[in-house]
């Protein structure tokens, strides 16, 4: 069975930085453990996304609605967290995305039977990309590792998991 694990936006600004949360920091060791097991097995392809903004972020629609500069390309906050750097060479792709959902991701996951999501924020970028994949490929098996995701708040995380489940994404490792 061909499987891809999409790791959404595990960047310094979302974990340790300006938009970091206790939930993201608490989830990170579980994600590291999951990736270590995957690398050992070798049966799952990894794809990372990076939220990517330019210096004019505050002039964008997102910036006007979330006026917190973050993930500005080439800054420390834009980088994948140090705890996951060792997995980058194993990745099939690292996708820079300028919006919540990646327009490039659907073309990369087409050959996979199962596409699994982990990362942050469950209620913004994880849900956007999972539903994007379901829109492109309604028969694609999409699953969300709830234990390896973190939302902007615990409540938002739970609500997003509910939305994805209602849209026929399988939720695994739920609390």
N, C-alpha and C positions, 0 to 999 in steps of 0.2 A: 504494500500500500504506500503510495507516494504521499508524503505529508510535509507541509511547510509550517513553521512556527514564525509568525510575524510579531516582532518585538517593537511595540509602538512607543516612540518618543522617550526612551529611557535616557534622558539628557540631564546634565547637571542642574539646569534651571528648574526642572520639574521634580527633582529628587532632593538635592542639597541646596538649591539656590532660591531665587526670588519667588518662584511658585511652588517650591517644595512643600511636601506635607509629611506629617508623621506616618500616615498610611503608606506613602510611597517608600519611605525609608524602611518601614517594617516589612514591606513586601519584598524588597530587594534581595535579601538572603534566600528567600524561597525561589526567586527567579534564577539566581546564580546556581543554586542546587539543581534546579530543573535543567538548565543549560549544560551543566557539567555532566549530568546523566545522558543528555541527548548527544553530546560530543563523544562520549564513551561508546554509545550504541552506534552512532554514525548513520542512523536511518532517517533522520529528519533534517530538512534544509532550513537554514535560518535566513530570515530577511529582517533587517532593521529599518525603521524609519527615523528621520530626524526632522522635527519641526524646524523650519528654516525661514527666518525673516531678515529683511534688509534694515539698514539704518533708518529708513523712513517708516518703520513699523507703526508709530503713533499716528501717521497720516492715513493708514489703511482702515477699512471698515472694522476689522478685528481689533486693531489698536485703539480705535475710538470707543469700542465696547468693552475692551479689556486693556485699559491704559497702563499696562505694566510691561515695559520693554523686556523681552525674553527671547532666548534662542536666536540671537542676532548672529548671522553666519560668521564663522571663524572666531567667535568669542569663546571663553571658557564655558559659559553657560550653555552654548550650543553643542558642545562635545558630548558624546555618549559617556555615561558615568564610568569612572575608573574601574569599578567592580566588574563591568561587562566588556572592557576593552580587549581582554584576551580572547573573546569570542568573535570579534570583528573579522579576523582573517579567515574564519571558517564560514562566514556569511556568503550566501549566493549574491546578495545585493545589500547596499545601504542606500536608501532612497531619501533624498531631500524633498520635503513636501512643504508647499507654501500655504496650504490650507489644512483644515481639519482632516479631510480625506485625501488620499493620494490618488491622483488620476493615472499614475504609472502602475500602481499595484495590480489592477486587474489583469494586465498583460503578463505579469510575472507569475501569477498563481494559477493560470489556466490549466497547466498539466497536472496539478495536484488533486488527489482524491479528497484529502482533508486539509483544511486550512485552519490553524489554531491561532488565537490572538492572546497576547499578554502585553502588559505595559501600562502606560498612563496617557491621559486620564480616561478612566472607564467611561465617564459620562460626556466626553467630548470627542477625543480622537479615536479611542478604541471603538466606540459605538459607530462613529462615522465610517470608519474603514470596514468594519464587519458588515454593516448594512449596505455599503457600496458593493462589496463582493457579492452579497445576496442579490442585489439588483442586477449585476452583470451576469451572475451564474446562479439562477434560482435553485438548481439541483446540487450545487456545491455543498459538501458537508463542512459547515463552519462551526467551530467550537471556541468557547471563551474559557480560559483558565482563570476562574474568579479569584483564586488564591494568589495568582501572579499578576493581578491588576490592582490598581488603586485609583479611586475617583478623586474629584476635587474636594469632596466630603464623603464620609461613610454613607450618608443617606443618598447622595447622588450616585454613588457606586451601585448601591442596591437597586435604585430605580433604573439605571442603565442596563443592568443585568436583566431586569424584568422586561424591558423593551426588546432587548436582543433575543430573549427566550420567546417572546410573543412573535418575533419575526423568524422563528424556526432555527435560531442558533442554539446549539447545545451548550449548556453551562456545566462545566466540570469543576471539581474541587471547590464547590460552594460551601460556605460556612454553615 
